[in-house]
Amino acid sequence: MEVKKRFQVFWEMFKRNKLATSGGLIVLILFLIALLAPFITSHNPLYIDLKLKLLPPSVDHWFGTDDLGRDVFARMIFG
């Protein structure tokens, strides 16, 4: 019973602290993005295509491509 009461006290303090709540929300969003990474991007972050190297941002590659032709957005999401 003591553990439940401690958690309730912690939760009430956490909810009142706006900075902690905002930080917790950001961490939750980043966790969900990492968990859903295969569904967010259609590119393989490890696929090398030298014909596509150093492309600027476009509709197909939102953040462009790196020096090996890998999609930067996919690498960022999976990273």
mmCIF file as gemmi writes it, N, C-alpha and C atoms, coordinates in Angstrom:
data_model
loop_
_atom_site.group_PDB
_atom_site.id
_atom_site.type_symbol
_atom_site.label_atom_id
_atom_site.label_alt_id
_atom_site.label_comp_id
_atom_site.label_asym_id
_atom_site.label_entity_id
_atom_site.label_seq_id
_atom_site.pdbx_PDB_ins_code
_atom_site.Cartn_x
_atom_site.Cartn_y
_atom_site.Cartn_z
_atom_site.occupancy
_atom_site.B_iso_or_equiv
_atom_site.pdbx_formal_charge
_atom_site.auth_seq_id
_atom_site.auth_asym_id
_atom_site.pdbx_PDB_model_num
ATOM 1 N N . MET Axp A 1 ? 0.827 -1.192 0 1 0 ? 1 A 1
ATOM 2 C CA . MET Axp A 1 ? 0 0 0 1 0 ? 1 A 1
ATOM 3 C C . MET Axp A 1 ? 0.873 1.259 0 1 0 ? 1 A 1
ATOM 4 N N . GLU Axp A 2 ? 2.016 1.188 0.647 1 0 ? 2 A 1
ATOM 5 C CA . GLU Axp A 2 ? 2.912 2.34 0.74 1 0 ? 2 A 1
ATOM 6 C C . GLU Axp A 2 ? 3.429 2.762 -0.642 1 0 ? 2 A 1
ATOM 7 N N . VAL Axp A 3 ? 3.727 1.804 -1.502 1 0 ? 3 A 1
ATOM 8 C CA . VAL Axp A 3 ? 4.231 2.106 -2.837 1 0 ? 3 A 1
ATOM 9 C C . VAL Axp A 3 ? 3.171 2.841 -3.649 1 0 ? 3 A 1
ATOM 10 N N . LYS Axp A 4 ? 1.92 2.426 -3.506 1 0 ? 4 A 1
ATOM 11 C CA . LYS Axp A 4 ? 0.833 3.076 -4.241 1 0 ? 4 A 1
ATOM 12 C C . LYS Axp A 4 ? 0.688 4.528 -3.813 1 0 ? 4 A 1
ATOM 13 N N . LYS Axp A 5 ? 0.795 4.789 -2.534 1 0 ? 5 A 1
ATOM 14 C CA . LYS Axp A 5 ? 0.677 6.16 -2.025 1 0 ? 5 A 1
ATOM 15 C C . LYS Axp A 5 ? 1.839 7.022 -2.523 1 0 ? 5 A 1
ATOM 16 N N . ARG Axp A 6 ? 3.044 6.462 -2.532 1 0 ? 6 A 1
ATOM 17 C CA . ARG Axp A 6 ? 4.198 7.206 -3.037 1 0 ? 6 A 1
ATOM 18 C C . ARG Axp A 6 ? 4.02 7.555 -4.507 1 0 ? 6 A 1
ATOM 19 N N . PHE Axp A 7 ? 3.524 6.613 -5.274 1 0 ? 7 A 1
ATOM 20 C CA . PHE Axp A 7 ? 3.298 6.876 -6.693 1 0 ? 7 A 1
ATOM 21 C C . PHE Axp A 7 ? 2.249 7.963 -6.881 1 0 ? 7 A 1
ATOM 22 N N . GLN Axp A 8 ? 1.2 7.941 -6.088 1 0 ? 8 A 1
ATOM 23 C CA . GLN Axp A 8 ? 0.157 8.961 -6.191 1 0 ? 8 A 1
ATOM 24 C C . GLN Axp A 8 ? 0.717 10.347 -5.876 1 0 ? 8 A 1
ATOM 25 N N . VAL Axp A 9 ? 1.573 10.431 -4.857 1 0 ? 9 A 1
ATOM 26 C CA . VAL Axp A 9 ? 2.19 11.711 -4.502 1 0 ? 9 A 1
ATOM 27 C C . VAL Axp A 9 ? 3.091 12.177 -5.646 1 0 ? 9 A 1
ATOM 28 N N . PHE Axp A 10 ? 3.897 11.264 -6.179 1 0 ? 10 A 1
ATOM 29 C CA . PHE Axp A 10 ? 4.767 11.601 -7.305 1 0 ? 10 A 1
ATOM 30 C C . PHE Axp A 10 ? 3.951 12.085 -8.496 1 0 ? 10 A 1
ATOM 31 N N . TRP Axp A 11 ? 2.884 11.358 -8.822 1 0 ? 11 A 1
ATOM 32 C CA . TRP Axp A 11 ? 2.071 11.697 -9.989 1 0 ? 11 A 1
ATOM 33 C C . TRP Axp A 11 ? 1.42 13.075 -9.831 1 0 ? 11 A 1
ATOM 34 N N . GLU Axp A 12 ? 0.937 13.393 -8.662 1 0 ? 12 A 1
ATOM 35 C CA . GLU Axp A 12 ? 0.337 14.711 -8.419 1 0 ? 12 A 1
ATOM 36 C C . GLU Axp A 12 ? 1.376 15.827 -8.569 1 0 ? 12 A 1
ATOM 37 N N . MET Axp A 13 ? 2.571 15.612 -8.055 1 0 ? 13 A 1
ATOM 38 C CA . MET Axp A 13 ? 3.637 16.615 -8.195 1 0 ? 13 A 1
ATOM 39 C C . MET Axp A 13 ? 4.059 16.748 -9.654 1 0 ? 13 A 1
ATOM 40 N N . PHE Axp A 14 ? 4.123 15.626 -10.349 1 0 ? 14 A 1
ATOM 41 C CA . PHE Axp A 14 ? 4.523 15.63 -11.759 1 0 ? 14 A 1
ATOM 42 C C . PHE Axp A 14 ? 3.506 16.405 -12.598 1 0 ? 14 A 1
ATOM 43 N N . LYS Axp A 15 ? 2.217 16.186 -12.352 1 0 ? 15 A 1
ATOM 44 C CA . LYS Axp A 15 ? 1.169 16.863 -13.121 1 0 ? 15 A 1
ATOM 45 C C . LYS Axp A 15 ? 1.176 18.369 -12.887 1 0 ? 15 A 1
ATOM 46 N N . ARG Axp A 16 ? 1.534 18.812 -11.703 1 0 ? 16 A 1
ATOM 47 C CA . ARG Axp A 16 ? 1.555 20.241 -11.394 1 0 ? 16 A 1
ATOM 48 C C . ARG Axp A 16 ? 2.759 20.96 -12.006 1 0 ? 16 A 1
ATOM 49 N N . ASN Axp A 17 ? 3.835 20.233 -12.273 1 0 ? 17 A 1
ATOM 50 C CA . ASN Axp A 17 ? 5.05 20.829 -12.823 1 0 ? 17 A 1
ATOM 51 C C . ASN Axp A 17 ? 4.944 20.86 -14.351 1 0 ? 17 A 1
ATOM 52 N N . LYS Axp A 18 ? 4.731 22.035 -14.924 1 0 ? 18 A 1
ATOM 53 C CA . LYS Axp A 18 ? 4.51 22.152 -16.365 1 0 ? 18 A 1
ATOM 54 C C . LYS Axp A 18 ? 5.745 21.776 -17.172 1 0 ? 18 A 1
ATOM 55 N N . LEU Axp A 19 ? 6.926 22.09 -16.676 1 0 ? 19 A 1
ATOM 56 C CA . LEU Axp A 19 ? 8.15 21.751 -17.384 1 0 ? 19 A 1
ATOM 57 C C . LEU Axp A 19 ? 8.348 20.226 -17.436 1 0 ? 19 A 1
ATOM 58 N N . ALA Axp A 20 ? 8.089 19.546 -16.346 1 0 ? 20 A 1
ATOM 59 C CA . ALA Axp A 20 ? 8.205 18.087 -16.313 1 0 ? 20 A 1
ATOM 60 C C . ALA Axp A 20 ? 7.168 17.445 -17.219 1 0 ? 20 A 1
ATOM 61 N N . THR Axp A 21 ? 5.955 17.971 -17.226 1 0 ? 21 A 1
ATOM 62 C CA . THR Axp A 21 ? 4.902 17.43 -18.082 1 0 ? 21 A 1
ATOM 63 C C . THR Axp A 21 ? 5.258 17.623 -19.556 1 0 ? 21 A 1
ATOM 64 N N . SER Axp A 22 ? 5.784 18.798 -19.895 1 0 ? 22 A 1
ATOM 65 C CA . SER Axp A 22 ? 6.191 19.049 -21.279 1 0 ? 22 A 1
ATOM 66 C C . SER Axp A 22 ? 7.329 18.12 -21.69 1 0 ? 22 A 1
ATOM 67 N N . GLY Axp A 23 ? 8.313 17.954 -20.833 1 0 ? 23 A 1
ATOM 68 C CA . GLY Axp A 23 ? 9.431 17.062 -21.116 1 0 ? 23 A 1
ATOM 69 C C . GLY Axp A 23 ? 8.98 15.621 -21.268 1 0 ? 23 A 1
ATOM 70 N N . GLY Axp A 24 ? 8.071 15.197 -20.406 1 0 ? 24 A 1
ATOM 71 C CA . GLY Axp A 24 ? 7.541 13.839 -20.499 1 0 ? 24 A 1
ATOM 72 C C . GLY Axp A 24 ? 6.78 13.612 -21.792 1 0 ? 24 A 1
ATOM 73 N N . LEU Axp A 25 ? 6.044 14.625 -22.224 1 0 ? 25 A 1
ATOM 74 C CA . LEU Axp A 25 ? 5.302 14.531 -23.483 1 0 ? 25 A 1
ATOM 75 C C . LEU Axp A 25 ? 6.255 14.438 -24.674 1 0 ? 25 A 1
ATOM 76 N N . ILE Axp A 26 ? 7.327 15.218 -24.651 1 0 ? 26 A 1
ATOM 77 C CA . ILE Axp A 26 ? 8.319 15.169 -25.736 1 0 ? 26 A 1
ATOM 78 C C . ILE Axp A 26 ? 8.979 13.792 -25.793 1 0 ? 26 A 1
ATOM 79 N N . VAL Axp A 27 ? 9.349 13.261 -24.644 1 0 ? 27 A 1
ATOM 80 C CA . VAL Axp A 27 ? 9.965 11.923 -24.599 1 0 ? 27 A 1
ATOM 81 C C . VAL Axp A 27 ? 8.987 10.872 -25.117 1 0 ? 27 A 1
ATOM 82 N N . LEU Axp A 28 ? 7.731 10.979 -24.756 1 0 ? 28 A 1
ATOM 83 C CA . LEU Axp A 28 ? 6.713 10.034 -25.234 1 0 ? 28 A 1
ATOM 84 C C . LEU Axp A 28 ? 6.563 10.108 -26.754 1 0 ? 28 A 1
ATOM 85 N N . ILE Axp A 29 ? 6.533 11.314 -27.305 1 0 ? 29 A 1
ATOM 86 C CA . ILE Axp A 29 ? 6.41 11.481 -28.757 1 0 ? 29 A 1
ATOM 87 C C . ILE Axp A 29 ? 7.623 10.888 -29.471 1 0 ? 29 A 1
ATOM 88 N N . LEU Axp A 30 ? 8.834 11.151 -28.967 1 0 ? 30 A 1
ATOM 89 C CA . LEU Axp A 30 ? 10.038 10.588 -29.581 1 0 ? 30 A 1
ATOM 90 C C . LEU Axp A 30 ? 10.044 9.065 -29.502 1 0 ? 30 A 1
ATOM 91 N N . PHE Axp A 31 ? 9.575 8.528 -28.391 1 0 ? 31 A 1
ATOM 92 C CA . PHE Axp A 31 ? 9.489 7.078 -28.248 1 0 ? 31 A 1
ATOM 93 C C . PHE Axp A 31 ? 8.522 6.49 -29.276 1 0 ? 31 A 1
ATOM 94 N N . LEU Axp A 32 ? 7.376 7.133 -29.466 1 0 ? 32 A 1
ATOM 95 C CA . LEU Axp A 32 ? 6.402 6.645 -30.452 1 0 ? 32 A 1
ATOM 96 C C . LEU Axp A 32 ? 6.933 6.748 -31.874 1 0 ? 32 A 1
ATOM 97 N N . ILE Axp A 33 ? 7.652 7.814 -32.182 1 0 ? 33 A 1
ATOM 98 C CA . ILE Axp A 33 ? 8.255 7.948 -33.511 1 0 ? 33 A 1
ATOM 99 C C . ILE Axp A 33 ? 9.264 6.822 -33.746 1 0 ? 33 A 1
ATOM 100 N N . ALA Axp A 34 ? 10.098 6.539 -32.759 1 0 ? 34 A 1
ATOM 101 C CA . ALA Axp A 34 ? 11.08 5.458 -32.896 1 0 ? 34 A 1
ATOM 102 C C . ALA Axp A 34 ? 10.396 4.106 -33.036 1 0 ? 34 A 1
ATOM 103 N N . LEU Axp A 35 ? 9.329 3.913 -32.304 1 0 ? 35 A 1
ATOM 104 C CA . LEU Axp A 35 ? 8.601 2.646 -32.365 1 0 ? 35 A 1
ATOM 105 C C . LEU Axp A 35 ? 7.913 2.449 -33.718 1 0 ? 35 A 1
ATOM 106 N N . LEU Axp A 36 ? 7.403 3.525 -34.285 1 0 ? 36 A 1
ATOM 107 C CA . LEU Axp A 36 ? 6.667 3.454 -35.552 1 0 ? 36 A 1
ATOM 108 C C . LEU Axp A 36 ? 7.525 3.805 -36.762 1 0 ? 36 A 1
ATOM 109 N N . ALA Axp A 37 ? 8.833 3.852 -36.618 1 0 ? 37 A 1
ATOM 110 C CA . ALA Axp A 37 ? 9.735 4.246 -37.703 1 0 ? 37 A 1
ATOM 111 C C . ALA Axp A 37 ? 9.512 3.47 -39.008 1 0 ? 37 A 1
ATOM 112 N N . PRO Axp A 38 ? 9.316 2.149 -38.977 1 0 ? 38 A 1
ATOM 113 C CA . PRO Axp A 38 ? 9.104 1.446 -40.244 1 0 ? 38 A 1
ATOM 114 C C . PRO Axp A 38 ? 7.84 1.875 -40.986 1 0 ? 38 A 1
ATOM 115 N N . PHE Axp A 39 ? 6.873 2.418 -40.271 1 0 ? 39 A 1
ATOM 116 C CA . PHE Axp A 39 ? 5.627 2.842 -40.903 1 0 ? 39 A 1
ATOM 117 C C . PHE Axp A 39 ? 5.653 4.311 -41.326 1 0 ? 39 A 1
ATOM 118 N N . ILE Axp A 40 ? 6.567 5.097 -40.747 1 0 ? 40 A 1
ATOM 119 C CA . ILE Axp A 40 ? 6.642 6.524 -41.047 1 0 ? 40 A 1
ATOM 120 C C . ILE Axp A 40 ? 7.357 6.781 -42.361 1 0 ? 40 A 1
ATOM 121 N N . THR Axp A 41 ? 8.41 6.042 -42.636 1 0 ? 41 A 1
ATOM 122 C CA . THR Axp A 41 ? 9.188 6.254 -43.858 1 0 ? 41 A 1
ATOM 123 C C . THR Axp A 41 ? 9.179 5 -44.718 1 0 ? 41 A 1
ATOM 124 N N . SER Axp A 42 ? 9.222 5.206 -46.02 1 0 ? 42 A 1
ATOM 125 C CA . SER Axp A 42 ? 9.188 4.072 -46.944 1 0 ? 42 A 1
ATOM 126 C C . SER Axp A 42 ? 10.581 3.686 -47.441 1 0 ? 42 A 1
ATOM 127 N N . HIS Axp A 43 ? 11.604 4.424 -47.027 1 0 ? 43 A 1
ATOM 128 C CA . HIS Axp A 43 ? 12.964 4.151 -47.479 1 0 ? 43 A 1
ATOM 129 C C . HIS Axp A 43 ? 13.731 3.351 -46.434 1 0 ? 43 A 1
ATOM 130 N N . ASN Axp A 44 ? 14.616 2.487 -46.912 1 0 ? 44 A 1
ATOM 131 C CA . ASN Axp A 44 ? 15.497 1.739 -46.033 1 0 ? 44 A 1
ATOM 132 C C . ASN Axp A 44 ? 16.669 2.645 -45.668 1 0 ? 44 A 1
ATOM 133 N N . PRO Axp A 45 ? 16.932 2.873 -44.388 1 0 ? 45 A 1
ATOM 134 C CA . PRO Axp A 45 ? 18.012 3.791 -44.015 1 0 ? 45 A 1
ATOM 135 C C . PRO Axp A 45 ? 19.408 3.257 -44.328 1 0 ? 45 A 1
ATOM 136 N N . LEU Axp A 46 ? 19.523 1.979 -44.619 1 0 ? 46 A 1
ATOM 137 C CA . LEU Axp A 46 ? 20.832 1.385 -44.891 1 0 ? 46 A 1
ATOM 138 C C . LEU Axp A 46 ? 21.098 1.151 -46.381 1 0 ? 46 A 1
ATOM 139 N N . TYR Axp A 47 ? 20.088 1.38 -47.223 1 0 ? 47 A 1
ATOM 140 C CA . TYR Axp A 47 ? 20.221 1.122 -48.656 1 0 ? 47 A 1
ATOM 141 C C . TYR Axp A 47 ? 21.117 2.175 -49.302 1 0 ? 47 A 1
ATOM 142 N N . ILE Axp A 48 ? 22.176 1.729 -49.976 1 0 ? 48 A 1
ATOM 143 C CA . ILE Axp A 48 ? 23.127 2.623 -50.639 1 0 ? 48 A 1
ATOM 144 C C . ILE Axp A 48 ? 22.834 2.642 -52.127 1 0 ? 48 A 1
ATOM 145 N N . ASP Axp A 49 ? 22.683 3.845 -52.688 1 0 ? 49 A 1
ATOM 146 C CA . ASP Axp A 49 ? 22.483 4.034 -54.119 1 0 ? 49 A 1
ATOM 147 C C . ASP Axp A 49 ? 23.303 5.243 -54.532 1 0 ? 49 A 1
ATOM 148 N N . LEU Axp A 50 ? 24.49 4.994 -55.078 1 0 ? 50 A 1
ATOM 149 C CA . LEU Axp A 50 ? 25.411 6.075 -55.397 1 0 ? 50 A 1
ATOM 150 C C . LEU Axp A 50 ? 24.876 7.012 -56.481 1 0 ? 50 A 1
ATOM 151 N N . LYS Axp A 51 ? 23.878 6.571 -57.24 1 0 ? 51 A 1
ATOM 152 C CA . LYS Axp A 51 ? 23.277 7.459 -58.249 1 0 ? 51 A 1
ATOM 153 C C . LYS Axp A 51 ? 22.467 8.572 -57.587 1 0 ? 51 A 1
ATOM 154 N N . LEU Axp A 52 ? 22.058 8.384 -56.344 1 0 ? 52 A 1
ATOM 155 C CA . LEU Axp A 52 ? 21.227 9.36 -55.639 1 0 ? 52 A 1
ATOM 156 C C . LEU Axp A 52 ? 22.014 10.198 -54.634 1 0 ? 52 A 1
ATOM 157 N N . LYS Axp A 53 ? 23.345 10.176 -54.701 1 0 ? 53 A 1
ATOM 158 C CA . LYS Axp A 53 ? 24.123 10.838 -53.652 1 0 ? 53 A 1
ATOM 159 C C . LYS Axp A 53 ? 23.993 12.355 -53.697 1 0 ? 53 A 1
ATOM 160 N N . LEU Axp A 54 ? 23.922 12.928 -52.492 1 0 ? 54 A 1
ATOM 161 C CA . LEU Axp A 54 ? 23.882 14.369 -52.25 1 0 ? 54 A 1
ATOM 162 C C . LEU Axp A 54 ? 22.754 15.105 -52.973 1 0 ? 54 A 1
ATOM 163 N N . LEU Axp A 55 ? 21.584 14.47 -53.052 1 0 ? 55 A 1
ATOM 164 C CA . LEU Axp A 55 ? 20.423 15.141 -53.63 1 0 ? 55 A 1
ATOM 165 C C . LEU Axp A 55 ? 19.855 16.141 -52.628 1 0 ? 55 A 1
ATOM 166 N N . PRO Axp A 56 ? 19.342 17.264 -53.102 1 0 ? 56 A 1
ATOM 167 C CA . PRO Axp A 56 ? 18.703 18.218 -52.187 1 0 ? 56 A 1
ATOM 168 C C . PRO Axp A 56 ? 17.343 17.684 -51.731 1 0 ? 56 A 1
ATOM 169 N N . PRO Axp A 57 ? 16.745 18.304 -50.735 1 0 ? 57 A 1
ATOM 170 C CA . PRO Axp A 57 ? 15.412 17.881 -50.293 1 0 ? 57 A 1
ATOM 171 C C . PRO Axp A 57 ? 14.406 17.912 -51.44 1 0 ? 57 A 1
ATOM 172 N N . SER Axp A 58 ? 13.536 16.907 -51.479 1 0 ? 58 A 1
ATOM 173 C CA . SER Axp A 58 ? 12.521 16.806 -52.524 1 0 ? 58 A 1
ATOM 174 C C . SER Axp A 58 ? 11.315 16.071 -51.961 1 0 ? 58 A 1
ATOM 175 N N . VAL Axp A 59 ? 10.327 15.852 -52.809 1 0 ? 59 A 1
ATOM 176 C CA . VAL Axp A 59 ? 9.128 15.133 -52.378 1 0 ? 59 A 1
ATOM 177 C C . VAL Axp A 59 ? 9.475 13.688 -52.041 1 0 ? 59 A 1
ATOM 178 N N . ASP Axp A 60 ? 10.39 13.084 -52.782 1 0 ? 60 A 1
ATOM 179 C CA . ASP Axp A 60 ? 10.764 11.691 -52.551 1 0 ? 60 A 1
ATOM 180 C C . ASP Axp A 60 ? 11.714 11.544 -51.355 1 0 ? 60 A 1
ATOM 181 N N . HIS Axp A 61 ? 12.622 12.485 -51.181 1 0 ? 61 A 1
ATOM 182 C CA . HIS Axp A 61 ? 13.585 12.455 -50.071 1 0 ? 61 A 1
ATOM 183 C C . HIS Axp A 61 ? 13.463 13.78 -49.33 1 0 ? 61 A 1
ATOM 184 N N . TRP Axp A 62 ? 12.686 13.802 -48.253 1 0 ? 62 A 1
ATOM 185 C CA . TRP Axp A 62 ? 12.315 15.035 -47.555 1 0 ? 62 A 1
ATOM 186 C C . TRP Axp A 62 ? 13.517 15.837 -47.076 1 0 ? 62 A 1
ATOM 187 N N . PHE Axp A 63 ? 14.562 15.166 -46.572 1 0 ? 63 A 1
ATOM 188 C CA . PHE Axp A 63 ? 15.759 15.87 -46.093 1 0 ? 63 A 1
ATOM 189 C C . PHE Axp A 63 ? 16.93 15.687 -47.044 1 0 ? 63 A 1
ATOM 190 N N . GLY Axp A 64 ? 16.68 15.13 -48.226 1 0 ? 64 A 1
ATOM 191 C CA . GLY Axp A 64 ? 17.736 14.887 -49.196 1 0 ? 64 A 1
ATOM 192 C C . GLY Axp A 64 ? 18.424 13.557 -48.945 1 0 ? 64 A 1
ATOM 193 N N . THR Axp A 65 ? 19.584 13.389 -49.583 1 0 ? 65 A 1
ATOM 194 C CA . THR Axp A 65 ? 20.36 12.162 -49.424 1 0 ? 65 A 1
ATOM 195 C C . THR Axp A 65 ? 21.783 12.51 -49.019 1 0 ? 65 A 1
ATOM 196 N N . ASP Axp A 66 ? 22.469 11.543 -48.436 1 0 ? 66 A 1
ATOM 197 C CA . ASP Axp A 66 ? 23.844 11.777 -47.996 1 0 ? 66 A 1
ATOM 198 C C . ASP Axp A 66 ? 24.831 11.402 -49.094 1 0 ? 66 A 1
ATOM 199 N N . ASP Axp A 67 ? 26.125 11.353 -48.749 1 0 ? 67 A 1
ATOM 200 C CA . ASP Axp A 67 ? 27.165 11.097 -49.749 1 0 ? 67 A 1
ATOM 201 C C . ASP Axp A 67 ? 27.174 9.663 -50.278 1 0 ? 67 A 1
ATOM 202 N N . LEU Axp A 68 ? 26.388 8.783 -49.691 1 0 ? 68 A 1
ATOM 203 C CA . LEU Axp A 68 ? 26.258 7.41 -50.197 1 0 ? 68 A 1
ATOM 204 C C . LEU Axp A 68 ? 24.884 7.158 -50.811 1 0 ? 68 A 1
ATOM 205 N N . GLY Axp A 69 ? 24.07 8.187 -50.924 1 0 ? 69 A 1
ATOM 206 C CA . GLY Axp A 69 ? 22.751 8.058 -51.535 1 0 ? 69 A 1
ATOM 207 C C . GLY Axp A 69 ? 21.678 7.533 -50.605 1 0 ? 69 A 1
ATOM 208 N N . ARG Axp A 70 ? 21.949 7.522 -49.304 1 0 ? 70 A 1
ATOM 209 C CA . ARG Axp A 70 ? 20.959 7.042 -48.335 1 0 ? 70 A 1
ATOM 210 C C . ARG Axp A 70 ? 20.025 8.189 -47.958 1 0 ? 70 A 1
ATOM 211 N N . ASP Axp A 71 ? 18.768 7.872 -47.714 1 0 ? 71 A 1
ATOM 212 C CA . ASP Axp A 71 ? 17.769 8.869 -47.355 1 0 ? 71 A 1
ATOM 213 C C . ASP Axp A 71 ? 18.034 9.399 -45.942 1 0 ? 71 A 1
ATOM 214 N N . VAL Axp A 72 ? 18.262 10.7 -45.813 1 0 ? 72 A 1
ATOM 215 C CA . VAL Axp A 72 ? 18.602 11.302 -44.543 1 0 ? 72 A 1
ATOM 216 C C . VAL Axp A 72 ? 17.423 11.259 -43.559 1 0 ? 72 A 1
ATOM 217 N N . PHE Axp A 73 ? 16.201 11.501 -44.046 1 0 ? 73 A 1
ATOM 218 C CA . PHE Axp A 73 ? 15.033 11.456 -43.174 1 0 ? 73 A 1
ATOM 219 C C . PHE Axp A 73 ? 14.848 10.062 -42.568 1 0 ? 73 A 1
ATOM 220 N N . ALA Axp A 74 ? 15.001 9.029 -43.389 1 0 ? 74 A 1
ATOM 221 C CA . ALA Axp A 74 ? 14.856 7.659 -42.893 1 0 ? 74 A 1
ATOM 222 C C . ALA Axp A 74 ? 15.938 7.345 -41.856 1 0 ? 74 A 1
ATOM 223 N N . ARG Axp A 75 ? 17.153 7.81 -42.126 1 0 ? 75 A 1
ATOM 224 C CA . ARG Axp A 75 ? 18.237 7.556 -41.171 1 0 ? 75 A 1
ATOM 225 C C . ARG Axp A 75 ? 17.995 8.288 -39.85 1 0 ? 75 A 1
ATOM 226 N N . MET Axp A 76 ? 17.433 9.494 -39.923 1 0 ? 76 A 1
ATOM 227 C CA . MET Axp A 76 ? 17.16 10.25 -38.717 1 0 ? 76 A 1
ATOM 228 C C . MET Axp A 76 ? 16.055 9.581 -37.891 1 0 ? 76 A 1
ATOM 229 N N . ILE Axp A 77 ? 14.981 9.158 -38.56 1 0 ? 77 A 1
ATOM 230 C CA . ILE Axp A 77 ? 13.853 8.526 -37.865 1 0 ? 77 A 1
ATOM 231 C C . ILE Axp A 77 ? 14.305 7.207 -37.219 1 0 ? 77 A 1
ATOM 232 N N . PHE Axp A 78 ? 15.047 6.386 -37.943 1 0 ? 78 A 1
ATOM 233 C CA . PHE Axp A 78 ? 15.489 5.115 -37.389 1 0 ? 78 A 1
ATOM 234 C C . PHE Axp A 78 ? 16.573 5.295 -36.325 1 0 ? 78 A 1
ATOM 235 N N . GLY Axp A 79 ? 17.338 6.394 -36.438 1 0 ? 79 A 1
ATOM 236 C CA . GLY Axp A 79 ? 18.414 6.656 -35.479 1 0 ? 79 A 1
ATOM 237 C C . GLY Axp A 79 ? 17.862 6.983 -34.133 1 0 ? 79 A 1
